Structure formats: structure tokens, C-alpha cells
Amino acid sequence: MNTFKKTRLALAVFTLASGAIAQTAPAPAPAPTASPITANVTVVNDYRYRGMTQSNYKPAIQGGFDYAHESGFYIGNWNSSISWINDGYAADSSGNKPSAPVEMDFYAGFKKELLGAGFVSDIGVLQYYYPTANFPRNSCSRTSGTGRASCGQNPNTTEIYAAQNFTFGPLSGFAKISYSLTSLFGIYDSKGSTYSDLTVNYDTGFEGIILNVHYGFQKVTGTQTSTAVAYNNFSYSDIKLGFTKDFGGGLSGSVAYVSTSSPKTSRTGYVWYVPIAGGSNTSSQGKAGGLISLTKTF
């Protein structure tokens, strides 16, 4: 679920050697055209999506590819190892435990500088797909659905999004809104949920280091606390503060601090939780922590 990455290959820069050039010398060959297809591979100590761990605070390997047409149309796929489905869903009466070792994201959209140079508008659709085995199919109501694991709602999710990118000298970033056309990641009755994202990057001008600041708010519909009906509020906010560095040759690294508001249940424990011994929900899925990642683009 991650915010997926759109990468581009840089054009090579050629420098002419000093000295006179004969008028009869052949014209230099044109610079090679950048490929419309890029790929990326990442290793990270913890896969966080919208602040919540998807790998139970353990390392993950990720990768994908993008195709970008000169018209502005793009399409791509991004994948990551995960464990939250296997961790969070109980075994059925036959002892079969649900599993989904990978998240597969498929997306397509259109982006163009509609407002001017450095201001790219972006609209698209994103499908989160989890190839599951032994997935439960329990019946639920809003009142009984205090957790996604108890409902057995299909975790596959479809979102549409719109973003506006901006550049002001060393500052760049984007404002983005995502809207779910289906229930959100297995949460019962959550169609129409939204995620608001504001990300700002600042090029320090020192050794290719960029400062990254992010704030997001996940609004989960159908789960707000009510005085008439007791059910849990899944909505929360998340923040991220970090640095990225370009090492050249398509290799980059990042370090960051992440945290969420970690909403609690109406009893004890957390709504978004990582199960611990005995199935307890006292360990938050969005507790504060550090991230370290290394990415190679091709």
C-alpha cells in the first residue's frame, strides 16, 4: 500500500573537450532518449503504509515498474512482502489460517503540467490486490464489526486519486486526496473512505540530501463512534519526517521517523493492532519508529 514511486531515468550529460574543432568534423551524436519504462527495487527494515506497519515491524522487500508515455499517460505495478493478513486473521474451524504473503498494486493515470512549469496535475486509479488463501467469509454487521479480522471482509481495495505537484526553487511536493470505491483494506462498511496527503521536500543543496516532511489523515467511513451504537473509530492521522540521499547510478537511501495517532478501541487496546500472544490487541500497528531503506532504480 505504499505510497508507490514514480521514477525517471536521467539523461546523460555530455561535456565537450577543450580545443579547436575542425569545421569538417561530424556533428556529435544526439543524446540517447530516456526509456519510457523504469523499474525499482527496495529493501526496508519495516514496511509502513500510511503510518501503519504491514510487515509486523519486520523487514520487507519491494519492487515494481512504471511505463510513462509522452502524452502524460502512465501505468505501473508495485509489490511488497507483507504479513498483516497472516498475523491478523484467526484460523477457521478446521484450523486453516488465512495467508497472503504479498501485496500487489496496479495503477494507471494521467499527469501533465496543466498549471505551468513545475506544477504537475495527476489523476488515476489504484487497485490493491492480495492473493489470499483460506480467507474467512464471516457475516458481519456494523455493530459486530469491531475489527476487520472478525468480519472477514475482502481486503482487496480500489481507490481513485487526484494530486497536485508543486515546485518552488528548492521546495517541491504534492497535495493528494484518495477515495475508496470499495471497502478499505478489509474494514467492514468503509466504502467512501478518504486519505488526505501533504508531502513537502526540501533540497538542502548538500551532498544530494533532501529533507522530507509528510502529514496524512485517513478518514474511515462507517466506523465513527456513535452515542446510539457502540463501534470503533478507525480514522487516524500519521506523520513522517526524514531524509533521502541520491548516491548516483540510480541508487538512493532514506531514513525517517514515523508515527500515528493510533486510535484505541472502546475498551482497551488499539483498533489498528499487531496481534501478540493470545490474540491481544494491546500492541499498536502504528506506534512511532524509525525507517531505513535502500532503493535501486533502473
C-alpha positions in Angstrom: 0.0 0.0 0.0 2.5 2.3 -0.1 2.7 5.4 -1.5 4.0 4.0 -5.0 7.0 5.7 -6.5 7.2 7.2 -10.0 10.9 7.2 -11.1 12.6 8.6 -14.2 15.9 7.8 -15.7 18.1 11.0 -16.1 19.6 11.8 -19.5 23.3 11.6 -19.7 25.2 15.0 -19.7 28.0 15.3 -22.3 30.9 17.8 -22.0 33.0 18.8 -25.0 36.7 18.6 -24.6 38.7 21.8 -24.8 40.5 22.8 -28.0 39.6 23.7 -31.6 37.1 21.6 -33.5 37.6 21.4 -37.3 34.7 22.7 -39.3 34.7 19.4 -41.3 34.3 17.3 -38.1 31.0 15.3 -38.0 28.2 16.6 -35.8 28.1 15.0 -32.3 25.5 12.2 -31.9 22.3 13.2 -30.2 21.9 12.2 -26.5 20.1 8.9 -26.1 16.3 9.1 -25.4 15.3 8.2 -21.9 13.4 4.9 -21.8 9.6 5.2 -21.0 9.9 2.2 -18.8 11.6 2.4 -15.4 11.9 -0.2 -12.6 12.8 -0.1 -8.9 13.8 -2.5 -6.1 13.8 -1.5 -2.4 14.8 -3.2 0.9 13.4 -1.6 4.0 13.5 -2.5 7.7 9.7 -2.1 8.1 7.0 -1.7 5.5 4.8 1.2 6.7 1.8 2.3 4.7 0.0 5.5 5.8 1.9 5.1 9.0 0.7 1.5 9.8 3.1 -1.4 9.6 2.3 -4.0 7.0 5.1 -6.4 8.0 4.8 -6.6 11.8 7.8 -4.3 12.2 10.0 -6.7 10.2 12.0 -6.1 7.0 10.3 -6.2 3.6 11.4 -6.4 0.0 9.6 -4.3 -2.6 9.7 -3.6 -6.3 7.8 -2.5 -9.4 7.9 -0.8 -12.7 6.3 2.1 -14.5 5.6 3.0 -18.1 5.2 6.7 -18.9 4.0 7.9 -22.3 4.9 11.4 -23.5 1.2 12.2 -23.6 1.1 12.0 -19.8 -0.5 8.6 -19.6 1.2 6.1 -17.2 0.7 2.6 -16.0 2.5 0.5 -13.4 2.8 -2.2 -10.9 4.3 -2.2 -7.4 4.7 -5.1 -5.0 5.8 -5.8 -1.4 6.1 -8.6 1.0 3.6 -8.3 3.9 2.4 -10.2 7.0 -0.6 -8.3 8.3 -3.2 -10.7 6.8 -1.5 -13.8 8.1 -0.9 -12.1 11.5 -4.3 -10.5 11.9 -6.8 -13.2 10.8 -7.6 -16.2 13.0 -7.8 -19.8 11.7 -11.2 -21.2 10.8 -12.9 -24.1 12.5 -10.7 -26.6 10.5 -7.5 -24.9 11.7 -6.8 -23.3 8.3 -5.1 -19.9 8.8 -5.5 -17.2 6.1 -2.4 -16.1 4.4 -1.3 -13.5 1.8 2.5 -13.1 1.6 2.5 -10.3 -0.9 0.7 -7.1 -1.8 0.3 -6.3 -5.5 -0.7 -2.8 -6.6 -1.8 -1.9 -10.1 -2.3 1.7 -11.2 -2.9 3.9 -14.2 -3.4 7.6 -14.7 -2.6 10.8 -16.4 -0.3 13.6 -15.3 0.6 16.8 -17.1 1.9 20.3 -16.3 -1.6 21.9 -16.7 -0.9 24.9 -14.4 2.6 25.7 -15.6 6.2 24.5 -15.4 6.8 22.6 -12.2 3.1 22.1 -11.4 2.1 18.6 -12.5 -1.6 17.6 -12.1 -2.1 13.9 -11.6 -5.3 11.8 -11.6 -5.6 8.0 -11.6 -6.9 4.7 -10.2 -5.1 2.2 -7.9 -6.0 -1.4 -7.3 -4.6 -3.1 -4.1 -4.7 -6.9 -4.6 -3.9 -9.5 -2.0 -3.6 -13.1 -3.4 -5.1 -14.9 -0.3 -5.5 -18.5 0.7 -8.1 -19.8 3.3 -9.6 -16.4 3.6 -12.6 -16.3 6.1 -16.1 -15.4 4.8 -17.8 -14.4 8.0 -21.1 -12.4 8.2 -20.9 -9.0 9.9 -22.9 -6.0 10.9 -21.6 -2.6 11.7 -22.1 -3.2 15.4 -20.4 -6.6 15.5 -17.5 -5.5 13.2 -15.2 -4.1 15.8 -12.2 -5.4 13.9 -11.5 -6.3 10.3 -10.3 -9.8 11.3 -13.6 -10.6 12.9 -15.6 -9.6 9.7 -13.7 -11.5 7.0 -14.2 -8.6 4.6 -12.2 -8.9 1.4 -9.0 -6.8 1.8 -8.7 -6.0 -1.9 -9.3 -2.3 -2.3 -9.9 0.1 -5.3 -9.1 3.8 -4.9 -9.2 6.8 -7.3 -6.9 9.8 -6.6 -6.1 13.3 -7.6 -2.9 15.1 -6.8 -1.3 18.5 -7.5 2.5 18.6 -7.5 4.4 21.8 -7.0 7.9 23.2 -7.2 9.2 26.5 -5.8 13.0 26.6 -6.1 14.4 24.0 -3.6 10.9 23.2 -2.4 8.8 20.5 -4.0 6.0 18.2 -3.0 2.3 17.5 -3.6 -1.2 17.6 -2.1 -3.2 14.5 -2.8 -6.6 13.0 -2.0 -7.6 9.3 -2.4 -11.1 8.0 -2.4 -12.0 4.3 -1.9 -14.6 2.8 -4.3 -14.7 -0.3 -2.2 -14.4 -1.2 1.5 -11.0 -0.2 2.7 -8.5 -3.0 3.3 -11.0 -5.4 4.8 -12.8 -3.0 7.1 -16.5 -3.6 7.1 -18.8 -0.9 5.6 -15.9 1.5 4.8 -16.6 2.4 1.2 -16.1 6.1 0.5 -13.1 6.4 2.9 -10.6 9.1 2.1 -6.9 9.7 2.6 -5.5 13.2 2.5 -1.8 13.6 2.0 0.5 16.6 2.1 4.2 16.0 1.4 6.9 18.6 1.2 10.6 18.0 0.1 13.4 20.5 0.6 16.7 20.2 -1.4 19.4 21.1 1.2 21.9 21.6 -1.6 24.4 19.5 0.5 25.6 16.1 -0.8 22.4 15.3 -2.6 20.4 15.3 0.7 16.7 16.1 0.6 14.5 16.8 3.7 11.1 15.1 3.6 8.1 16.1 5.6 4.7 14.4 5.4 1.3 14.6 7.1 -1.7 12.4 6.3 -5.2 11.8 7.6 -7.0 8.5 7.0 -10.8 9.0 7.2 -12.5 5.6 7.5 -16.3 5.9 6.9 -18.9 3.8 8.8 -16.6 3.4 11.8 -17.1 6.6 13.8 -18.1 6.5 17.4 -21.8 7.0 17.9 -23.8 7.7 21.0 -26.5 5.3 19.7 -24.3 2.5 18.5 -21.0 1.3 20.0 -18.5 0.7 17.3 -14.9 1.7 16.9 -13.4 4.7 15.1 -10.7 3.6 12.6 -9.8 7.1 11.5 -6.4 8.4 12.3 -3.5 10.8 11.3 0.1 10.0 10.5 3.3 11.9 10.2 6.7 11.3 8.7 10.0 13.2 8.9 13.2 12.1 7.2 16.0 12.5 4.7 16.8 10.9 1.4 20.1 10.9 -0.4 21.0 10.2 -4.0 24.2 8.2 -4.3 24.2 8.3 -8.1 23.8 5.4 -10.6 20.1 5.0 -9.6 20.9 4.2 -6.0 19.3 6.2 -3.2 18.8 5.7 0.5 16.4 7.2 3.2 16.0 7.4 6.9 12.8 8.6 8.6 10.8 8.8 11.7 7.1 7.8 11.5 4.2 8.0 14.0 0.4 7.8 14.0 -2.4 8.9 16.4 -3.1 5.1 17.0 -6.8 5.2 17.8 -7.9 3.0 20.7 -10.9 0.7 21.0 -13.9 1.5 23.2 -12.4 -1.0 25.7 -8.7 -1.4 25.9 -6.0 -1.8 23.3 -5.9 -0.5 19.7 -8.2 -0.5 16.7 -5.2 -1.0 14.4 -3.2 -3.6 16.2 -0.5 -6.2 15.7 -1.7 -9.4 17.5 0.6 -10.7 20.2 0.4 -13.9 22.4 -3.2 -14.9 23.0 -4.5 -12.6 20.2 -4.3 -9.5 22.4 -4.8 -6.1 20.7 -2.6 -4.2 23.1 0.2 -3.7 20.5 -0.4 -0.8 18.1 0.1 -1.2 14.4 1.1 2.4 14.2 3.5 3.0 17.0 6.3 5.5 16.5 9.5 4.1 14.9 12.4 4.6 12.5 12.7 3.5 8.9 15.8 2.8 6.9 15.6 1.9 3.2 17.8 1.5 0.1 16.3 1.8 -3.4 17.8 1.0 -6.8 16.1 2.3 -10.0 16.8 1.1 -13.5 
